């Protein structure tokens, strides 16, 4: 897991060409003005889902993980917590959905505060729970990048 401000994204280009393409997209685009939904950046290797939603209480969210893609979650507007846990501390509660690259978990997680212009890179061992409210629910605009690993 890596957490940083978008102004420091260049520090992580060394993770590889796909990560560089994803991070450059976040730096070079006004995420709030993009149409909601999926945008292809580089074939099926790098794409982004632009989402707008209201944060929820932690008990209404679920821990999830991925096996083929890393997530880069970037907060363009608003503030939320992202729950985090190491995969070894969690138990799978659903079968892996290969088409969606998604599996749900249960376990304890710690909240990480994500505010505007911050991003988090989550690898397959980083089980996470996004969209948790900080105090009262609020509107968030987020780019959720998917990077093939």
N, C-alpha and C positions, 0 to 999 in steps of 0.2 A: 504494500500500500504506500502511496505517495500522496501527500497533500501539499498544495502550494497555491500561490496567486498566479493568475494568467500572465502577468508581466514577466514571470520567471519560467514560462513554458519552454523557452529555448534550452534551458538546462537539461531537459529530458529528451531532446532530439536523439541523443545517444542510445536510446532504447530501441532504435531501429527506424527504418523508412516509414513503416505504417504509423508508428507513434508520432513521428514528425509530421506526416500529412494530417493526422487528426488534430494535433496541437496547433498547427498553423491555421487550420480551418477555424478553430475557436478564436485565435488571435485576429484573424483577418475578416471575420463576419460579425455583423450585429445580430446576435442570436434572437433578441426580442423581436426583430422585424421579419424573421424568416417564417415561412408557412409552417404550421404545426404538422408533425408527421415525419416520415422517413425520407432522408436525403442520402443518395449514394455519393460517396466521396472518391472511392477507389475500388471499383468492382465490388465483390462481396467481402473484400478484405478490410475495408474501413467504411463505415456508414454512421449516420447520426439520426437519432429520434429527437425531435424538438417537442417538448411537452410543456403544457401549462396546467397546473392543478392546485388544489388547496391541500396544505399539509394536514396530517391526521395524527391522532393519538398513537403512541407506540403500539398499544395492544391491537390496533386495527391494521398494522403493517406486518409483513412477513420477511424472515431472513431468506435470502436467495443466493445462488451461486451459479457460475458458468464454467464451462470446460474448454470451449473453443475460442472464446473471445474474452479479452480484457475490457473492462468498462473504464471510460473516462467520463465522469459526471461533472459538469460545469454549471454553476449557478449563475445565471444571467440576471435574474431579478428575484429578490426575496431572501429568506433565510430558512434553513431547515437543519435538523439533525440527520445524520446518517448513522445507523447502528452498524457496528463492526464486530466481527469475531473471526478468529482463526478457524479454518475448516476442521482441525483436529479437536476442537472444543464443541463441535456441533454434530447433530444426528440428522441424516436425511429423513424427510417425512413424505417425500413423493419420489416416484421414479424419475430418472433423468429424461427430459424431453429433448431429443437430439435436434428436432426441427427448430425449436425455440431456443436451444442451448440454455436450458433452465432447469434448475432443481431447487426445491424448497427445503429448508432446514428448521430445526428448533435448537435452542440453546441460548445462553446468556450473551448479551452484546453490550458494548459500551457506546455511548453517543459521542459523535464527533460533530462539532458545529461547523456548518458550511454557510458562508455568507456570499454576497455578490462578488463576482470575479475570482472566486476560488474554484479549484478543481481537485478531484481526487481520482487517482488511478488505482483500480482494483483488479488484481490478478486472480486466477482461479482459486487460490488458497484463501482469498479474502472474501469471506461470507459477509453480506451486507443487507441492510434494510433502509431503503430511502424513503423520503417524504414524511419524516416525523416532525411534528410541530414543536416549535420553541415557544412555550407559553401557550398563546392562543393560535388557532389555525390562521394561516395566511397564504396568499397567492404566491406561487413560485413559477418562474419560467426557467427551464433547464434544458441543456443539451446533454443527451446521453449517447456518447460515442461508443461504438463497438469496434474493437481492433482485433483482428485475427492474430492469434499467437501461435 
